[in-house]
Amino acid sequence: MDHGFTMNDQIVTMKADLKTSLMIPKLVYTKYCDIVDKLVEKLSRTENVNIQKKELRNGNMVVNLHSDIVETIIKVKADILMAIKGKVMDIDSHENINKLFTWDGKRLVKTVIDKTDTTVVSDERILSLSVHGKEENQMRAIKMLEEYLQELKTSKSKTLALKGEDKPPGVMKEIMLRYEYDLNKLVQESGVGCIELNHRLHLITLIGQTEAIEKACSLIETMITLVIQKRKEYKLQPTQTRDCMVCFCPIEEGELYRLEACGHPYCKDCVELQFKTDIKNNTIPLTCSGEGCNENWTWKDITKLSVNTGIPINLLVKKATNSFVLQNKKAYKYCPTADCPLIYRVTEKEKLFSCPECEVRICTACQNQFHDGLTCKMVESMKKDDGGLKLWMKQNAGRAKYCPKCSTPIEKIEGCNHMTCRGCNAHICWVCLQYFNSSKECYGHMQRAHSSFV
């Protein structure tokens, strides 16, 4: 839309230059490059918009849009987004989607990708998956993933206590040393669908078919028998009767580890296993397992165990950030690019956040890609159907009208009462909505009929 006014007896016209952009992740773009290229070519030819593509250094593709018509730029952006949307699975639609982020779930996702020729973008930060590729391949992939989740949902489960009067100290420790801290080897050997371990309460939950659960129980009973046998055959050399906070066994000479903050004793194996398990399960902050203690680990403990276990500090920082954002999700949001580590603060009014990591531009008020020159309400209203647009026009009747010639919606923000419709190029008097073929005729009318341009 144009706005005109006089300066030094000359008519000056200002034309709005609207621009926006959208970012397509590299893995997603590879699945839609032909579709996007053809769509961009078609829209550039049929719509009053300039479209430019730019590949970033990380392989992501940015599509920049320029136009002076609000409706056009919103429509074009919506068309491109619709073409690359894919199928989305998240915590709202699938309550047990977290199972797809376990070791066994990730292995299934890889199998689905290979079998369906799709790209699956996993975002562990917000427990969301998006599936991209041909429509029929997307449907096959979603079906396989949903069948897996449904199988887990309807499977039987059994919880076993790994400590008690009938259990020797050290059962959980022995199981974790034998089957690794995430128990993936036990999953593979038994065939259960999923195993959940509460190392603080010494409880293990087996999920799967009856036969697989029975096999897992048998393997665990074997480990219990092994621990009993070891205790009979091997006499431990305790250091002044110190018992480990995790396995409750006397700590052998040379195996003692004390936490800096509270001084509680651990076996070196147990404290390392707890560190690995807490990081894997997003149990943040890290705290002492001593009954009634819950003292936070110090940075010295964390750095030392990071070196001993080979788990990088960066991973802990990532997990801690995830925990912080989830606990403060109304105040902070992640950059929408999958796996981008940047977060931004949510604001009430429109504000631009330019991500320095992936270069995506976000509106911090509505969490959509930034909409230069447009308010969040304008974008949201015009995304909706015609009824939504009519409602917005009605609510903003003082500054929003339809072109009297072609019915294109027009918004007057400032300037004089001469408006130019971008739909049909008619020159319109905003006061009475008469339209003319030239700006000269329009200004002449406003002077005669209204004695003013404003």
C-alpha positions in Angstrom: 0.0 0.0 0.0 1.2 3.5 -0.6 1.0 6.6 1.6 1.4 10.1 0.2 2.0 13.6 1.6 3.3 16.9 0.4 6.8 18.2 1.0 7.9 21.6 -0.4 4.8 21.7 -2.6 5.7 18.3 -4.0 3.7 15.1 -3.6 5.8 12.5 -1.9 4.6 8.9 -2.0 5.9 6.1 0.4 5.6 2.5 -0.5 5.8 -0.2 2.1 8.6 -2.8 1.6 7.6 -5.9 3.5 10.0 -8.8 3.9 10.2 -12.0 5.8 12.1 -15.2 5.7 11.9 -18.9 6.5 14.6 -21.4 7.3 14.5 -25.0 6.0 16.9 -27.4 7.8 19.4 -29.2 5.5 18.0 -32.7 6.0 14.4 -31.5 5.3 15.4 -29.5 2.2 17.0 -32.6 0.7 13.6 -34.3 0.7 11.7 -31.3 -0.8 14.3 -29.5 -2.9 12.5 -30.3 -6.2 9.1 -29.4 -4.8 10.4 -26.1 -3.2 12.3 -25.1 -6.4 9.2 -25.6 -8.6 6.9 -23.8 -6.0 9.3 -20.9 -5.8 9.4 -20.6 -9.6 5.6 -20.7 -9.8 5.0 -18.2 -7.0 7.6 -15.8 -8.4 5.7 -15.9 -11.7 2.2 -15.7 -10.5 2.4 -13.6 -7.3 3.7 -10.0 -6.8 6.6 -11.2 -4.7 10.4 -11.5 -5.0 11.8 -14.8 -3.7 15.5 -15.4 -3.1 17.1 -18.6 -1.7 20.4 -18.7 0.3 22.3 -21.7 1.5 23.9 -21.2 4.9 27.3 -22.5 5.9 25.7 -25.3 7.8 23.7 -26.5 4.8 20.4 -25.1 5.9 18.4 -23.1 3.3 16.9 -19.7 3.9 14.1 -18.4 1.7 13.8 -14.6 1.7 10.5 -13.0 0.6 9.9 -9.4 -0.4 6.6 -7.8 -1.4 4.6 -4.6 -0.8 1.3 -6.5 -0.3 0.6 -8.0 3.2 -1.7 -10.7 2.0 0.7 -11.8 -0.7 3.7 -12.3 1.5 1.6 -14.2 4.1 0.1 -16.4 1.4 3.4 -17.2 -0.2 5.1 -18.0 3.1 2.2 -20.2 4.1 2.3 -22.1 0.8 6.0 -22.9 1.2 5.6 -23.9 4.8 2.8 -26.2 3.9 4.9 -27.9 1.2 7.7 -28.8 3.8 5.5 -29.4 6.9 5.7 -33.1 7.0 4.0 -35.2 9.7 4.6 -34.3 13.3 4.5 -36.4 16.4 4.8 -34.8 19.8 4.0 -35.2 23.5 0.5 -33.7 23.0 -0.5 -36.3 20.4 1.5 -39.3 21.8 1.8 -39.3 25.6 4.5 -42.0 25.6 6.6 -40.5 22.8 9.6 -40.3 25.2 10.1 -44.0 24.4 11.3 -43.1 21.0 14.2 -41.2 22.6 15.5 -44.2 24.5 18.4 -46.3 23.0 15.9 -48.9 21.7 13.6 -46.2 20.4 16.4 -44.5 18.5 17.3 -47.8 17.0 13.7 -48.2 15.8 13.7 -44.7 14.3 16.8 -45.5 12.3 15.2 -48.7 11.0 12.1 -46.7 10.0 14.2 -44.1 8.1 16.0 -46.9 6.2 12.8 -48.8 5.4 10.6 -45.8 4.3 13.2 -43.5 2.6 12.2 -40.6 4.9 14.0 -38.1 7.0 13.0 -38.0 10.7 14.0 -34.9 12.6 14.1 -35.7 16.3 14.0 -32.8 18.8 14.7 -34.3 22.2 14.5 -30.8 23.8 10.7 -30.8 23.4 10.1 -34.5 22.7 9.0 -34.0 19.1 9.5 -35.8 15.8 8.8 -34.6 12.3 8.7 -37.1 9.4 9.6 -35.8 5.9 9.5 -37.3 2.4 7.0 -38.5 -0.1 3.4 -38.5 1.3 3.1 -42.3 1.1 6.5 -42.8 2.8 5.5 -40.4 5.6 2.4 -42.4 6.3 4.3 -45.7 6.4 6.9 -44.2 8.8 4.2 -42.7 11.1 2.4 -46.1 11.1 5.5 -48.0 12.1 6.3 -45.5 14.9 2.8 -45.5 16.2 2.6 -49.3 16.2 5.8 -49.4 18.3 4.4 -47.0 20.8 1.0 -48.8 20.9 2.8 -52.1 21.5 4.7 -50.6 24.4 1.4 -49.1 25.7 -0.4 -52.4 25.7 2.5 -54.5 26.8 2.7 -56.0 30.2 5.1 -54.6 32.8 6.7 -56.0 35.9 8.6 -54.1 38.6 11.3 -55.9 40.7 13.0 -54.7 43.8 16.8 -55.1 43.7 17.2 -54.6 47.5 15.5 -56.0 50.5 15.8 -58.7 53.1 16.0 -61.4 50.5 18.5 -59.6 48.3 22.2 -59.2 49.0 23.8 -55.8 48.8 25.2 -54.9 45.4 22.6 -56.5 43.1 21.9 -53.3 41.2 25.6 -52.5 40.9 26.4 -56.0 39.5 23.5 -55.7 36.9 24.7 -52.3 35.7 28.3 -53.5 35.4 27.2 -56.6 33.5 24.6 -55.0 31.2 26.0 -51.5 31.1 24.6 -48.4 32.8 21.7 -48.0 30.3 20.8 -51.8 30.4 20.8 -52.0 26.6 22.4 -55.4 26.7 19.7 -56.7 28.9 17.1 -55.4 26.5 18.8 -57.2 23.6 19.3 -60.5 25.5 15.8 -60.7 26.9 13.8 -59.1 24.0 11.8 -56.8 26.2 10.6 -53.6 24.7 11.9 -51.2 27.4 13.6 -51.2 30.8 13.3 -48.4 33.3 15.7 -48.3 36.3 15.2 -46.2 39.4 18.7 -46.4 40.9 17.8 -44.3 43.9 15.0 -46.8 45.0 16.7 -49.8 43.5 13.6 -50.7 41.3 13.8 -52.1 37.8 10.7 -52.1 35.6 10.4 -54.5 32.6 8.0 -53.6 29.8 7.2 -56.1 27.0 5.6 -59.4 26.1 5.2 -62.0 28.9 7.8 -64.4 27.5 10.4 -61.6 27.2 9.7 -60.3 30.7 10.1 -63.8 32.1 13.5 -64.2 30.3 14.6 -60.8 31.8 13.5 -61.9 35.3 15.5 -65.1 34.8 18.6 -63.2 33.8 18.2 -60.9 36.9 17.8 -63.9 39.2 21.0 -65.3 37.8 22.7 -62.1 38.7 21.4 -62.2 42.2 22.7 -65.8 42.6 26.0 -64.6 41.3 26.2 -61.8 43.9 25.4 -64.2 46.7 28.1 -66.6 45.4 30.7 -63.9 45.2 30.0 -62.8 48.8 30.6 -66.3 50.0 33.8 -66.9 48.0 35.4 -63.5 48.3 35.9 -61.7 51.6 35.8 -57.9 51.1 38.4 -55.6 52.7 36.2 -52.7 54.0 37.7 -49.4 55.0 36.4 -48.9 58.6 32.9 -50.3 57.7 32.0 -47.5 55.2 29.0 -48.6 53.1 28.3 -47.2 49.6 25.3 -44.9 49.3 24.2 -46.7 46.2 24.9 -50.4 46.5 25.1 -50.6 50.4 28.1 -52.8 50.2 31.3 -52.2 52.3 33.7 -50.2 50.1 36.9 -52.0 49.2 40.3 -50.5 49.9 41.2 -48.0 47.2 37.7 -47.8 45.8 36.3 -45.0 48.1 34.9 -41.8 46.6 33.5 -39.0 48.8 31.2 -36.2 47.4 32.7 -32.8 48.1 29.5 -31.1 49.5 28.3 -33.7 52.0 31.1 -36.2 52.3 29.0 -39.3 51.8 30.9 -42.3 50.6 30.5 -44.2 47.3 32.2 -47.0 45.5 34.0 -45.5 42.5 32.0 -47.8 40.2 28.7 -46.7 41.8 29.3 -43.0 41.7 30.3 -43.2 38.0 27.3 -45.3 37.2 25.0 -42.8 39.0 26.6 -40.0 37.0 26.0 -41.8 33.7 22.5 -42.8 34.6 21.4 -39.3 35.8 22.8 -37.7 32.6 21.0 -40.3 30.5 17.7 -39.9 32.3 17.9 -36.0 32.5 17.9 -36.2 36.3 19.1 -32.6 36.9 20.5 -31.3 39.2 22.8 -34.1 40.3 22.3 -34.9 44.0 23.6 -37.3 46.6 21.8 -40.7 46.8 22.1 -40.8 50.6 18.8 -41.2 52.3 17.5 -37.8 53.3 20.5 -36.0 51.9 19.8 -34.7 48.3 22.9 -32.4 48.5 23.8 -31.0 45.1 27.0 -32.2 43.6 29.8 -29.6 43.4 31.5 -28.5 40.1 34.6 -30.4 41.3 32.7 -33.7 41.5 31.2 -33.1 38.1 34.4 -32.2 36.3 36.2 -35.2 37.9 33.5 -37.7 37.0 33.2 -36.2 33.5 36.9 -37.1 32.9 36.5 -40.6 34.5 33.4 -41.6 32.5 34.2 -39.9 29.2 31.0 -37.9 29.3 31.7 -34.4 28.1 30.8 -31.4 30.2 29.0 -30.0 27.1 26.4 -32.8 27.3 25.7 -32.0 30.9 25.3 -28.3 30.1 22.9 -29.3 27.3 20.9 -31.5 29.7 20.8 -28.7 32.4 19.6 -26.2 29.8 16.8 -28.6 28.7 15.7 -29.0 32.3 15.8 -25.2 32.8 13.7 -24.4 29.7 11.1 -27.2 30.5 10.7 -25.7 34.1 10.3 -22.2 32.7 8.6 -22.9 29.4 6.4 -19.8 29.6 9.4 -17.5 29.9 12.0 -19.2 27.7 11.9 -21.0 24.3 14.4 -22.9 22.2 15.3 -21.7 18.7 12.9 -23.8 16.6 15.7 -25.3 14.5 16.0 -28.9 15.7 19.1 -29.4 17.9 20.0 -25.7 17.9 21.2 -25.0 21.5 20.2 -21.3 21.6 17.3 -20.1 23.8 15.5 -16.7 23.9 13.3 -14.9 26.4 9.6 -14.7 25.5 8.2 -11.1 25.3 4.7 -9.6 25.2 5.4 -7.3 22.2 6.8 -8.2 18.9 10.6 -8.4 19.0 13.2 -9.9 16.7 15.5 -12.7 17.8 18.2 -13.4 15.2 19.8 -16.7 16.1 23.6 -16.4 15.8 23.9 -20.2 15.5 21.5 -21.0 12.6 20.5 -17.5 11.4 16.8 -18.1 11.8 14.7 -15.0 12.6 12.0 -15.5 15.3 9.3 -13.2 16.8 9.7 -13.6 20.5 6.1 -12.8 21.2 4.3 -15.4 19.0 7.3 -17.8 18.5 6.8 -17.8 14.7 9.4 -16.8 12.1 9.7 -13.0 12.3 7.1 -11.0 10.3 8.7 -7.7 9.4 6.2 -4.8 9.4 3.3 -7.0 10.6 1.8 -7.5 14.1 1.3 -10.9 15.5 -2.5 -10.4 15.4 -2.3 -9.4 11.7 -0.4 -12.5 10.8 -2.6 -14.8 12.9 -5.8 -13.3 11.5 -4.7 -13.6 7.9 -3.5 -17.2 8.4 -7.1 -18.1 9.1 -9.9 -18.5 6.7 -11.9 -15.7 5.2 -14.1 -15.5 8.2 -11.0 -14.8 10.4 -10.0 -12.0 8.0 -13.5 -10.5 8.0 -13.4 -10.5 11.8 -10.1 -8.8 11.9 -11.3 -6.2 9.4 -14.4 -5.5 11.5 -12.3 -5.2 14.7 -10.0 -2.7 12.9 -12.7 -0.8 10.9 -11.1 2.6 11.6 -7.8 1.7 9.8 -8.8 -1.3 7.6 -11.1 -1.2 4.6 -11.7 -3.1 1.4 -10.6 -1.6 -2.0 -13.9 -0.3 -3.6 -12.7 -1.6 -7.0 -11.3 -5.1 -6.4 -12.1 -5.8 -2.7 -8.4 -6.3 -1.7 -8.0 -5.6 2.1 -6.1 -2.4 2.8 -4.7 -1.1 6.1 -3.9 2.5 6.7 -1.2 3.0 9.3 -0.2 6.6 8.8 0.1 9.3 6.2 -2.4 11.1 4.0 -5.8 9.9 2.8 -4.5 8.9 -0.6 -4.1 5.1 -0.8 -3.0 2.9 -3.7 -4.4 -0.6 -3.9 -1.7 -3.2 -4.7 -4.4 -5.5 -6.1 -5.7 -3.3 -8.9 -3.5 -0.1 -8.6 -6.6 2.0 -8.1 -6.0 5.4 -6.4 -8.4 5.7 -3.5 -9.7 8.4 -1.3 -9.6 6.9 2.2 -12.4 9.2 3.5 -15.2 8.4 1.0 -13.6 5.4 -0.9 -14.0 7.0 -4.3 -11.2 5.7 -6.6 -9.4 7.1 -9.6 -7.0 6.2 -12.3 -4.1 8.5 -11.1 -2.8 10.0 -7.9 -3.3 13.5 -9.5 -7.1 12.9 -9.9 -7.3 11.5 -6.3 -5.5 14.5 -4.8 -7.7 16.9 -6.8 -10.8 15.1 -5.5 -9.6 15.3 -1.9 -8.8 19.0 -2.2 -12.3 19.8 -3.7 -14.4 17.4 -1.6 -12.6 17.4 1.7 -10.4 20.5 1.6 -7.5 18.4 3.0 -5.2 15.5 2.2 -5.2 14.2 5.7 
